[in-house]
Amino acid sequence: MVADNIINVIVAGIGGQGVLRASDIFGQVVFAAGYDVKKSEVHGMSQRGGSVVSDIRFGKQVFSPMVPPEECDYLVVLEETQIESNVHRLRPNGVLIKPDSIDLTKLRNKRSINVALLGVLSTYLPDLPEELWLSAIRNNFAEKLHQINETAFRLGKSSR
Amino acid sequence: MNAATALQPTFQPARLLLSGNEALAYAAYHSGVQLGTGYPGTPSTEMLENFAKLGGHAQWAPNEKVAFEVALGAAIAKGRTVVTMKHVGLNVAADPLFTAAYTGVAAGFVVFVADDFGMASSQNEQDTRYYAKAAGLPLLDPSDSQDAYDFFAKAIEISERWQLPIILRTTTRVSHSKSIVTLHELPPPLQPPHFVRDIPTYVMIPAYARPAHARLLKKLDEIQEWNDSSISSLQRVIPGDSSLGIIASGIAYIHAREAAPHACFLKIGMPFPLPLETIRKFVASVERCVVIEEGDPILAEAIRAAGIHVESKPPLYRLGELNVQKVRKILNYDISPDAAVPRGKPPELCPACPHRTVFSAFQSLNLIITGDIGCYTLGVLEPFGEMDTCVCMGASIGMGLGMRHVLPEDQARRVLSVIGDGTFMHSGLTGLLEMVYNPPPTGHIVLILDNGTTAMTGLQEHPGTGRTLDMHATGQVRIEDVARGIGVQNVIVFDPDPKDGEENLIKLVKEYLVKNDTTVIIVRRPCILSAKKEKEYKKVIPITEARGGCHGCG
C-alpha cells in the first residue's frame, strides 16, 4: 500500500465536533504501525465554533507536516458545510469521505460521527490492522465511551 | 513537587508522537528544570501545561513581564528555569529581557517564545529573531518535535556555559505539529539552588552596567565562534546536487527538504549569533544558494551583510506561513500570487456565552467601544459588529481614556472600554490607575467581562480565579476590591442573566454614561466551557484540604 509514497489524510469539521480527536486517533494508528508520521492543525480561535482542519501524513519519511495543495489522498469531512472549503485540497482521484458515506440512521450517538468516518477511512487502508484502530480509539476515550465508539467504527467499516 | 525531587527526574527511554510543545515539556522535565513560569498565549500555551502534567513545578504569572522576572530571579539563585510566552508576550517582557542579557544568570534559563506567522490566533506576526539581535541573546530555532526536545537541552548547556538567558523560538507549525521524538538522557542537573552575593554582576547601576555590556559582547563573540565550530552540532549539512544549495532554519527547512529533495542543505539551528564561516564555506560549495526562512528576511540580510552572496525570497513571502508549494515557487522565481483559497467558517461566541448578552446590549447603545484581547474580541464579528479598536493586552482602557480626552463631548460620552478578567489581571490594572489619576472631563466607563477564566487560550487559571495552574486553591484577587482600592468612583457587579440581563445592562450603562464619574462595571457570569473543569476541580480538591487550608474561621 504505502511503499515509499506519502499518504495524505485531512480531517475537517467545526470546532467541538471531534476533528482533533479523530486525527489524534489516526496519528496513533499509523505511528503504532511503524510509519513515520506528522500531524498538524491550527489551534486557538478555531475552538469557538469555527472551521477546524487537521492534516496527517504518513509513510517511510515525511517532511512537511502540512499536506501540500491538491495532494490530499483522503479527505474526511465531519459536516457537509465544510466540504466546499476543503475539497480543493484533494488530488485528482482523491477520496472524499463525508457524513452520508455511512447510514446515519444507524449511528446511535451522533457525536461519534468522527470515529464512524474513521471506520470508512480504514477500508481504504487495509494494511493497518483493525486492532491498532481499536486500541487507538480506546486510548482516546474514557472507558464508558469505548463500546459506543467501537460500534461507530464498525458501522463505518461495514459501509463499503 | 519540591526542589529536591525536581533535581532527579525519572527518565525512561521512549519513542513518542509529540507536538513541539509537548516535546519541550519533556525536555524541560528531563533537564531537571526547577521552575516553569509563563503567560498563556497561542501557540505557546501547552508547553507549561504539559510540564505540570509530567510533574514539573509550573505557574501562570499575571503577565509575561512578571513571569520573566520570576524566572530570572530563580535562575540567578541557581535554579534551572524556563519562561514561556507567545511572540507578543515578549514585548511585555522586553524590559527585563534586555537587561537580563547584561546580568546573565547562574543556572540554565530558557526563554521559550512561540511566533505565529499566519496569525492563527494573534494580532500581528512579529519575528522574535529581531529580539535576539536587539537584546544580544543567542536564539535556537527548532524544525520539528525532535529538534524541540534536543534544542532545549542544548539551550540549557549554552545558557549555563555562558551564563546567559537563551531564547528558544518556535513557530505555530513547530509548536502544534506532532512528529516522532526519541527521548534520551539529558545533561545532569546542577546542585540545588543557592544564592551567592555578586553585586557588580546583578545590580545594573551605570557603573556596573558599562562593564556588563562589554562582557555581553565578548560572550556573543565566543558563542559565534563556538557555533561556527563542529562542536556546536546545531548546524547540519545535507549533501546533494551542488547546482542548488538551500540555507534554512525552523519549519522552513522541513518544507524546503520536501520541495527540493535533491538540493544540498545547510540547516541552521542557531540563527543568532550566526555561524558565518560555516555559511561562507557552504555557499562556496554550491552554484546557486537560496535562503528559505519564514517571517522577515533576517538570515538573508545578515548573510548578505557579511558579503556573502545568497538569494532571498520575494517580499510577498514575508506575509503568512510558508508551505511546500510556496517554497517551490520561491525556488522557481515564480512571483505569481497564490491561488485564492476558500475561507472556512470563522469562529464565533459560543451559543450560550454570557458575552453575547453584553454585545447584544451594545447594539442598542450606539457606543464607541475600545476593545481588548480575548474571546470577547469576537464581538467585532457578525452578528454584533460592536468593537472599534483592538491593539494589545490592556489597551482598551488607555485608548478609551485618550479618546475621551480629545473628542467633543457628544462623542466622548459614547466611549466605553471593554476588557476581560484575564486581560484585566494581565495589564488592565495600570489603565485603571490612569483613569483615577487623569480622568477625562466626562469621566469614563470600563466594562470588565468576568467569566472566571482565561477562555480564549483554553481555560487557564489566573490571579482572579483562586486556583493555581495545577488546580490548587490559592489567594484570589477580587476585581471589585481592586477597583475600589484604586479609587474608582462607582464599582458595580452585574449579572448578565440571559432572561433580563440585556435590558438591565442597557439601563445601567445609560445611567452612568451621562455622569462625569469614573465607573467600573464587572459583568460576572462563568464561561460555559469552564463548567466541566470547575466541577472536576470541586470533586478532586475540596477547598478546606487544598494548599494553605481554610483560614475562614480565624
Interface residues (C-beta under 8 A of the other chain):
Chain A: A12 I14 G15 G27 Q28 F31 D36 V37 K38 K39 S40 E41 V42 H43 G44 M45 S46 Q47 R48 G49 G50 S51 V53 V62 F63 S64 P65 M66 P68 P69 T81 Q82 E84 S85 N86 H88
Chain B: L17 T42 P43 G118 A120 S121 D144 T172 R173 H176 S177 K178 S179 I180 I251 I254 H255 R257 E258 N323 V324 Q325 A339 V341 P342 R343 G344 K345 P346 P347 E348 L349 C350 P351 C375 L378 M456 T457 G458
